[in-house]
Amino acid sequence: MQGLREQARLVHNRHISPVELVERHLRRIATVNPSLNAFSVLMAEQAEHEAHMAANSTAPFGPLHGVPVTVKDSFDVAGFPTLSGSRLRLGHAAAKDAFAVARLRQAGAIVLGKTNTPEFLRSYETDNHVSGRTNNPWDVSRTPGGSSGGEAAAIAAGFSAGGIGSDGGGSIRVPAHFCGIAGLKPTPGRISVTGHFPAISNPSGFASVVGPMARSADDLRLLFDVLVAYDPEDPYSVPLPPQPPASGKPRIGYWPTFYKVPVQQAVSEALQHAAKLLSDLGHLVELFEPKGSERAPNAWKFVLSELPGEFFRMYFRGRESEVHWTATELGAPEPPSPLTATDVLKQFAARDRMRAGMIQQMRDQDCTVLLTPVCGTVAFQHQQRSFETGGQAIGLFQAMMPALIWNLYGFPALTIPMHQTTDGLPVGIQLVGLPWSDETLLDIAVRLEEARGPWTFPSLGQSDAIES
């Protein structure tokens, strides 16, 4: 399948109709999805109806006119349930589209379906009691990651060329890395989170975001331009339209591991390859050794796991037997002692100090962009929780440290595929920028992908390619 921008061009030039485009995607889903289980809801009938309307429309074409997309099943889509993988949500039906979904539709996109998640988005694996387990398109014995795992799997498998996910601790970037696609965690406030469940609000609204996922960085940029808009219903939303990227070639800080936590060899090789390509593109790439962020993962765990734990315990109370293990892995059990206001204030103050220190160090060293791992491992076997990294085993929390720190700090970060392991699994890299530098990251990522060369997606059944 071609990418979003190319599909939009083909529709605009009337080389293919929205009806045929939707039908080709639905045929691919029917053929391949039984082995992956990427969807919680497939909206085939509505998508076909919307495709006919798009084909007959006389209105000016939007940037995604007639192009099929998918959305994570944590976004409201009018008339459909927003289950977020939970039996406790059965019977729900959304009254209106989430703000981000509405933006996609205003641009002319056609929503094919809602993609699978772990229960309440609280796991790095995509599995639940409602829709079941989603498998990785590169190797079905492995997870596509979480919590946007269904979305990443769908895009990698060609069920759509792009869509939207959400990210509170790597939930866009890790599945993108595991599935060999591109994903952006924007600066909080750039893309509205209204109509997302669980609600993205205080006390962790500075850390959790909505962002685009696609098959290339150029398509991320297209989606970003569509999604960015001020939303007065979102208290974090800012009236900052898309901006031009920074001029020149920003210096790039190379941070190969989160302090002394090792990464797998394939992850290291992908970073080294990206560093060389960036250097060839004219960027000065130099080693970056951050100071004062050693405790950042613990602060993230408090803000994104322990603090909301009371909400989930209340939500589960009396129905614990209906809750899937993915909903409790990140900290819903009762804490040893009740949290106090002092605990909360200390953790938030520590977060602010660490964030300010990172910003100051990046500015002092003139490294406004960082190159880091996405996480310490490539896509792992379902429910695997220990990973070999050159003679040393690390656990799941350690593996995810390079991703979740940027949620704590509210920095934009994106993932693009860069490399493959000897057995054919994709390996991504992560670019991180100072707050509000989203466009600069996207610009660098586009040029880095061009330098990397064409990316091959997994071969799954018969091709149904869309040719120009």
C-alpha positions as CSV (number, residue, x, y, z in Angstrom):
1,M,0.0,0.0,0.0
2,Q,1.1,3.5,-0.7
3,G,1.4,6.1,2.0
4,L,-1.2,8.6,3.1
5,R,0.1,11.5,1.0
6,E,0.4,9.4,-2.1
7,Q,-3.1,7.9,-1.7
8,A,-4.5,11.5,-1.3
9,R,-2.7,12.5,-4.5
10,L,-4.1,9.5,-6.4
11,V,-7.7,10.4,-5.2
12,H,-7.2,14.1,-6.0
13,N,-6.0,13.3,-9.5
14,R,-8.8,10.8,-10.0
15,H,-6.5,7.9,-10.6
16,I,-8.4,5.9,-8.0
17,S,-11.8,6.5,-6.4
18,P,-12.4,6.6,-2.6
19,V,-14.7,3.6,-3.1
20,E,-12.0,1.4,-4.7
21,L,-9.5,2.6,-2.1
22,V,-11.7,1.6,0.8
23,E,-12.6,-1.7,-0.9
24,R,-8.9,-2.6,-1.4
25,H,-8.2,-1.9,2.3
26,L,-11.2,-3.9,3.4
27,R,-10.1,-6.9,1.2
28,R,-6.6,-6.7,2.8
29,I,-8.1,-6.6,6.3
30,A,-10.3,-9.6,5.5
31,T,-7.3,-11.6,4.3
32,V,-4.7,-10.8,6.9
33,N,-6.4,-9.6,10.0
34,P,-7.5,-13.0,11.2
35,S,-3.8,-13.8,12.1
36,L,-3.2,-10.4,13.7
37,N,-6.5,-9.3,15.4
38,A,-5.7,-5.6,15.1
39,F,-9.3,-4.3,15.4
40,S,-11.8,-3.9,18.2
41,V,-14.5,-2.6,15.8
42,L,-14.4,-2.7,12.0
43,M,-16.7,0.0,10.5
44,A,-16.9,-1.5,7.0
45,E,-20.4,-0.6,6.2
46,Q,-20.1,3.0,7.3
47,A,-16.7,3.4,5.6
48,E,-18.2,2.2,2.3
49,H,-21.0,4.6,2.6
50,E,-18.6,7.5,3.3
51,A,-16.5,6.4,0.4
52,H,-19.4,6.7,-2.0
53,M,-20.2,10.2,-0.6
54,A,-16.6,11.2,-1.0
55,A,-16.6,10.0,-4.6
56,N,-19.7,12.0,-5.4
57,S,-18.7,15.1,-3.5
58,T,-18.5,18.4,-5.3
59,A,-16.9,20.2,-2.4
60,P,-13.2,21.2,-2.4
61,F,-11.0,18.3,-1.5
62,G,-9.4,18.2,1.9
63,P,-5.8,17.0,2.4
64,L,-7.0,13.5,3.2
65,H,-10.1,13.4,0.9
66,G,-11.3,9.8,0.5
67,V,-8.3,8.3,2.3
68,P,-8.9,5.4,4.8
69,V,-7.5,5.8,8.3
70,T,-7.8,3.9,11.6
71,V,-8.0,5.2,15.1
72,K,-7.1,3.6,18.5
73,D,-10.1,2.4,20.5
74,S,-9.6,5.0,23.1
75,F,-11.0,7.7,20.9
76,D,-14.7,8.4,20.7
77,V,-16.3,7.8,17.3
78,A,-19.9,8.8,17.2
79,G,-22.3,5.9,17.4
80,F,-19.6,3.3,18.3
81,P,-18.4,2.1,21.7
82,T,-15.2,3.4,23.3
83,L,-14.2,0.3,25.2
84,S,-10.5,0.7,25.7
85,G,-10.3,-3.0,26.0
86,S,-12.6,-3.3,29.1
87,R,-15.7,-5.4,29.9
88,L,-16.6,-2.6,32.3
89,R,-17.3,-0.4,29.3
90,L,-19.6,-2.7,27.5
91,G,-22.8,-0.9,26.5
92,H,-21.1,2.4,26.0
93,A,-21.7,4.4,22.8
94,A,-20.1,7.7,21.9
95,A,-22.4,10.7,21.4
96,K,-19.9,12.5,19.2
97,D,-16.4,12.2,17.6
98,A,-13.3,12.9,19.7
99,F,-11.7,16.2,18.6
100,A,-8.9,14.4,16.8
101,V,-11.3,12.1,15.0
102,A,-13.3,15.1,13.9
103,R,-10.2,16.8,12.5
104,L,-9.4,13.7,10.4
105,R,-12.9,13.7,9.0
106,Q,-12.9,17.4,8.3
107,A,-9.8,16.8,6.2
108,G,-11.7,14.2,4.3
109,A,-10.4,11.0,5.8
110,I,-12.6,7.9,6.1
111,V,-12.4,5.9,9.4
112,L,-12.2,2.2,8.7
113,G,-12.3,1.0,12.2
114,K,-11.1,1.2,15.8
115,T,-7.9,-0.6,16.7
116,N,-7.3,-2.8,19.7
117,T,-5.7,-1.8,23.1
118,P,-4.8,-3.3,26.4
119,E,-7.4,-2.8,29.1
120,F,-7.5,0.9,30.0
121,L,-4.3,1.3,28.0
122,R,-2.2,0.2,31.0
123,S,0.3,-2.2,29.4
124,Y,3.0,-2.5,26.9
125,E,1.1,-5.4,25.4
126,T,-2.2,-5.3,23.5
127,D,-4.6,-7.9,25.0
128,N,-7.9,-7.8,26.8
129,H,-11.0,-9.9,27.6
130,V,-13.2,-8.1,24.9
131,S,-11.2,-8.3,21.7
132,G,-8.4,-10.6,22.6
133,R,-4.7,-10.5,21.8
134,T,-3.1,-8.5,18.9
135,N,-0.1,-10.1,17.2
136,N,2.9,-8.4,15.6
137,P,2.8,-8.4,11.8
138,W,6.5,-9.3,11.6
139,D,6.2,-12.3,13.9
140,V,2.8,-13.3,15.3
141,S,4.5,-14.9,18.3
142,R,5.5,-11.4,19.4
143,T,3.6,-8.4,20.7
144,P,3.1,-5.2,18.7
145,G,3.5,-3.4,21.9
146,G,1.0,-1.2,23.8
147,S,-1.0,0.7,24.3
148,S,-1.4,1.7,20.7
149,G,-0.4,-1.8,19.6
150,G,-3.5,-2.5,17.5
151,E,-3.0,0.8,15.6
152,A,0.7,0.0,14.9
153,A,-0.1,-3.5,13.8
154,A,-2.8,-2.2,11.5
155,I,-0.6,0.4,9.8
156,A,2.4,-2.0,9.4
157,A,0.1,-4.7,7.9
158,G,-1.4,-2.2,5.4
159,F,-4.9,-2.1,6.8
160,S,-4.5,1.7,6.8
161,A,-1.6,4.0,6.0
162,G,-2.0,6.0,9.1
163,G,-4.2,7.1,12.1
164,I,-4.0,8.3,15.6
165,G,-2.8,6.8,18.9
166,S,-2.1,8.1,22.4
167,D,1.1,8.1,24.5
168,G,1.5,8.3,28.3
169,G,4.7,6.3,28.6
170,G,5.8,5.3,25.1
171,S,2.4,4.1,23.9
172,I,2.8,5.5,20.4
173,R,6.6,5.2,20.1
174,V,7.2,1.7,21.4
175,P,4.5,0.0,19.2
176,A,5.9,2.1,16.2
177,H,9.4,0.7,17.0
178,F,8.1,-2.9,17.5
179,C,6.1,-2.8,14.2
180,G,8.4,-0.8,12.0
181,I,6.3,2.4,11.5
182,A,6.6,6.0,12.4
183,G,5.0,7.7,15.4
184,L,5.0,11.1,17.1
185,K,4.4,12.0,20.7
186,P,3.9,15.8,20.3
187,T,4.4,18.5,22.9
188,P,1.3,18.5,25.2
189,G,-1.2,21.0,24.0
190,R,-0.4,20.8,20.3
191,I,-3.1,18.1,19.5
192,S,-6.4,18.1,21.5
193,V,-7.1,15.1,23.8
194,T,-10.8,15.8,24.1
195,G,-12.9,12.7,23.6
196,H,-10.2,10.2,24.7
197,F,-10.9,7.5,27.4
198,P,-9.4,7.3,29.9
199,A,-9.6,11.0,30.0
200,I,-6.3,12.8,29.6
201,S,-6.5,15.5,32.3
202,N,-4.9,16.6,35.6
203,P,-2.8,15.4,37.3
204,S,-1.1,13.8,34.3
205,G,-2.3,15.9,31.4
206,F,1.2,17.3,30.9
207,A,2.5,13.8,30.3
208,S,-0.1,12.0,28.2
209,V,-0.8,13.1,24.6
210,V,-2.6,12.3,21.3
211,G,-0.4,11.8,18.3
212,P,-0.2,10.6,14.7
213,M,1.0,7.2,13.5
214,A,1.9,6.4,9.9
215,R,4.2,4.5,7.6
216,S,6.6,7.4,7.1
217,A,7.7,10.6,8.8
218,D,6.4,12.5,5.8
219,D,2.9,11.1,6.5
220,L,3.3,11.9,10.2
221,R,3.9,15.5,9.1
222,L,0.8,15.5,7.0
223,L,-1.3,14.1,9.9
224,F,0.3,16.5,12.4
225,D,-0.8,19.5,10.2
226,V,-4.3,18.1,10.0
227,L,-4.6,17.4,13.8
228,V,-3.1,20.6,15.2
229,A,-5.8,23.0,16.2
230,Y,-6.8,24.9,19.3
231,D,-9.6,23.3,21.4
232,P,-11.1,25.3,24.2
233,E,-12.5,22.1,25.8
234,D,-8.9,20.9,26.4
235,P,-7.3,22.8,29.3
236,Y,-3.9,22.0,27.9
237,S,-4.6,23.1,24.3
238,V,-2.6,26.0,23.0
239,P,-3.4,28.2,20.0
240,L,-0.2,27.4,18.1
241,P,-0.8,26.5,14.5
242,P,1.9,24.5,12.5
243,Q,5.2,26.3,12.4
244,P,8.1,26.2,10.0
245,P,11.0,24.0,11.2
246,A,14.1,25.6,12.7
247,S,16.6,26.8,10.0
248,G,20.0,25.3,9.7
249,K,21.2,21.9,10.9
250,P,20.6,21.6,14.7
251,R,23.4,20.0,16.7
252,I,22.3,16.5,17.9
253,G,23.1,15.0,21.2
254,Y,23.7,11.2,21.1
255,W,22.4,9.4,24.2
256,P,22.9,5.7,23.5
257,T,21.6,4.3,26.8
258,F,19.6,5.5,29.8
259,Y,22.6,5.9,32.1
260,K,23.9,2.4,32.8
261,V,20.8,0.4,31.7
262,P,22.0,-1.6,28.6
263,V,20.2,-2.1,25.3
264,Q,20.2,-5.0,22.9
265,Q,22.8,-5.0,20.2
266,A,20.3,-4.4,17.4
267,V,19.1,-1.3,19.2
268,S,22.6,0.0,19.5
269,E,23.4,-0.8,15.9
270,A,20.3,1.2,14.7
271,L,21.4,4.2,16.8
272,Q,24.9,4.1,15.4
273,H,23.5,3.9,11.8
274,A,21.2,6.8,12.4
275,A,24.0,8.9,14.0
276,K,26.2,8.3,10.9
277,L,23.4,9.3,8.5
278,L,22.7,12.4,10.5
279,S,26.3,13.3,10.4
280,D,26.4,12.8,6.7
281,L,23.4,15.1,6.4
282,G,25.5,17.9,8.0
283,H,24.4,17.7,11.6
284,L,27.1,17.8,14.3
285,V,26.4,14.6,16.4
286,E,28.1,14.5,19.8
287,L,27.8,12.3,22.9
288,F,25.3,13.7,25.3
289,E,25.5,12.7,29.0
290,P,22.5,14.1,30.9
291,K,22.8,15.1,34.5
292,G,20.1,14.8,37.2
293,S,17.6,12.6,35.5
294,E,18.5,9.3,37.1
295,R,15.3,9.3,39.1
296,A,13.0,10.4,36.3
297,P,11.6,6.9,35.7
298,N,10.6,6.7,39.3
299,A,8.8,10.1,39.1
300,W,7.0,8.9,35.9
301,K,5.9,5.7,37.7
302,F,4.4,7.8,40.5
303,V,2.6,10.3,38.2
304,L,1.4,7.9,35.6
305,S,0.9,4.7,37.6
306,E,0.7,5.1,41.4
307,L,-1.3,8.4,41.4
308,P,-4.1,7.3,39.0
309,G,-4.1,3.8,40.7
310,E,-6.8,4.9,43.2
311,F,-9.1,5.9,40.3
312,F,-8.7,2.4,38.7
313,R,-9.1,0.6,42.1
314,M,-12.4,2.5,42.5
315,Y,-13.5,1.7,39.0
316,F,-12.7,-2.0,39.4
317,R,-14.2,-2.4,42.9
318,G,-16.7,-5.3,43.0
319,R,-15.9,-6.4,39.5
320,E,-12.2,-7.4,39.9
321,S,-12.9,-10.8,38.3
322,E,-13.8,-9.1,35.1
323,V,-10.5,-7.2,34.8
324,H,-7.8,-8.3,32.5
325,W,-4.2,-8.6,33.7
326,T,-3.1,-5.8,31.3
327,A,-5.1,-3.4,33.4
328,T,-3.3,-4.1,36.6
329,E,0.3,-4.6,35.5
330,L,1.2,-0.9,35.9
331,G,0.2,-0.4,39.5
332,A,-3.5,-0.8,40.4
333,P,-2.9,-2.9,43.5
334,E,-3.3,-1.1,46.9
335,P,-0.2,0.9,47.9
336,P,1.4,0.0,51.3
337,S,0.1,3.3,52.7
338,P,-2.2,6.0,51.5
339,L,-0.7,8.8,49.4
340,T,-0.6,12.2,51.1
341,A,-0.7,15.7,49.6
342,T,3.0,16.0,50.7
343,D,3.9,13.0,48.6
344,V,2.3,14.5,45.5
345,L,3.8,17.9,45.9
346,K,7.3,16.4,46.5
347,Q,7.1,14.3,43.3
348,F,5.8,17.1,41.2
349,A,8.5,19.5,42.5
350,A,11.1,16.9,41.7
351,R,9.7,16.5,38.2
352,D,9.9,20.2,37.6
353,R,13.5,20.4,38.8
354,M,14.6,17.5,36.6
355,R,12.7,18.9,33.6
356,A,14.3,22.4,34.0
357,G,17.7,20.8,34.4
358,M,17.4,18.9,31.2
359,I,16.2,21.9,29.2
360,Q,19.1,24.0,30.6
361,Q,21.7,21.3,29.8
362,M,20.4,20.9,26.2
363,R,20.6,24.7,25.7
364,D,24.0,25.0,27.3
365,Q,25.4,22.3,25.1
366,D,23.4,23.6,22.1
367,C,22.0,20.2,21.6
368,T,18.4,21.0,20.9
369,V,17.7,17.6,19.5
370,L,18.6,14.2,21.0
371,L,19.1,10.8,19.4
372,T,18.2,8.0,21.8
373,P,16.8,4.4,21.9
374,V,13.1,4.0,21.9
375,C,13.5,1.2,24.4
376,G,16.1,-1.4,25.3
377,T,14.6,-4.3,23.3
378,V,13.0,-5.1,20.0
379,A,9.5,-6.7,19.9
380,F,9.4,-9.4,22.4
381,Q,7.4,-12.6,22.9
382,H,3.9,-12.2,24.4
383,Q,4.2,-11.8,28.1
384,Q,8.0,-11.9,28.2
385,R,9.3,-9.7,31.0
386,S,13.1,-10.3,31.0
387,F,15.4,-9.4,28.2
388,E,19.0,-10.3,27.4
389,T,21.2,-7.3,26.5
390,G,24.7,-8.6,25.9
391,G,25.1,-10.7,29.0
392,Q,22.9,-8.7,31.3
393,A,19.1,-9.2,31.8
394,I,16.9,-6.1,32.1
395,G,13.2,-6.0,33.1
396,L,10.3,-4.3,31.4
397,F,10.4,-1.1,33.4
398,Q,14.2,-0.7,32.7
399,A,13.6,-1.5,29.0
400,M,11.1,1.3,28.7
401,M,13.1,4.1,30.5
402,P,14.3,5.7,27.2
403,A,10.7,6.3,26.2
404,L,8.8,7.2,29.3
405,I,11.2,10.0,30.6
406,W,10.0,12.3,27.8
407,N,6.4,11.9,28.9
408,L,7.4,13.0,32.3
409,Y,9.1,16.1,30.9
410,G,6.5,16.9,28.2
411,F,9.1,16.9,25.4
412,P,8.1,16.0,21.8
413,A,9.6,12.7,20.7
414,L,9.2,10.6,17.6
415,T,10.1,7.2,16.3
416,I,11.0,6.0,12.8
417,P,12.2,2.6,11.7
418,M,16.0,2.4,11.0
419,H,17.3,-1.1,11.0
420,Q,16.4,-4.8,11.2
421,T,17.7,-7.6,13.3
422,T,19.3,-10.7,11.8
423,D,16.0,-12.5,12.0
424,G,14.1,-9.7,10.3
425,L,12.5,-7.7,13.2
426,P,12.3,-3.9,12.8
427,V,14.3,-1.6,15.0
428,G,13.4,2.1,15.4
429,I,15.2,5.1,16.8
430,Q,14.0,8.1,18.8
431,L,14.4,11.8,18.1
432,V,13.6,14.1,21.0
433,G,13.4,17.9,21.0
434,L,12.8,20.8,23.4
435,P,9.1,21.7,23.9
436,W,7.3,23.2,20.9
437,S,10.0,21.9,18.4
438,D,7.7,19.3,16.9
439,E,8.0,20.6,13.4
440,T,11.8,20.5,13.6
441,L,11.8,16.9,14.7
442,L,9.5,16.0,11.8
443,D,11.7,17.8,9.3
444,I,14.8,16.0,10.6
445,A,13.0,12.6,10.6
446,V,11.8,13.1,7.0
447,R,15.4,13.8,5.8
448,L,16.7,10.9,7.9
449,E,14.3,8.5,6.3
450,E,15.3,9.7,2.9
451,A,19.0,9.1,3.8
452,R,18.1,5.6,5.2
453,G,16.4,4.6,1.9
454,P,13.1,2.7,1.2
455,W,11.7,0.7,4.1
456,T,10.2,-2.7,3.4
457,F,7.1,-3.7,5.4
458,P,6.3,-7.3,6.3
459,S,4.9,-9.6,3.6
460,L,1.5,-10.8,4.7
461,G,-0.5,-12.7,2.1
462,Q,-1.2,-11.4,-1.4
463,S,-0.2,-7.8,-2.2
464,D,-3.0,-5.4,-3.1
465,A,-0.7,-2.5,-3.9
466,I,-2.0,0.9,-5.1
467,E,-0.1,2.1,-8.1
468,S,0.1,5.6,-9.4
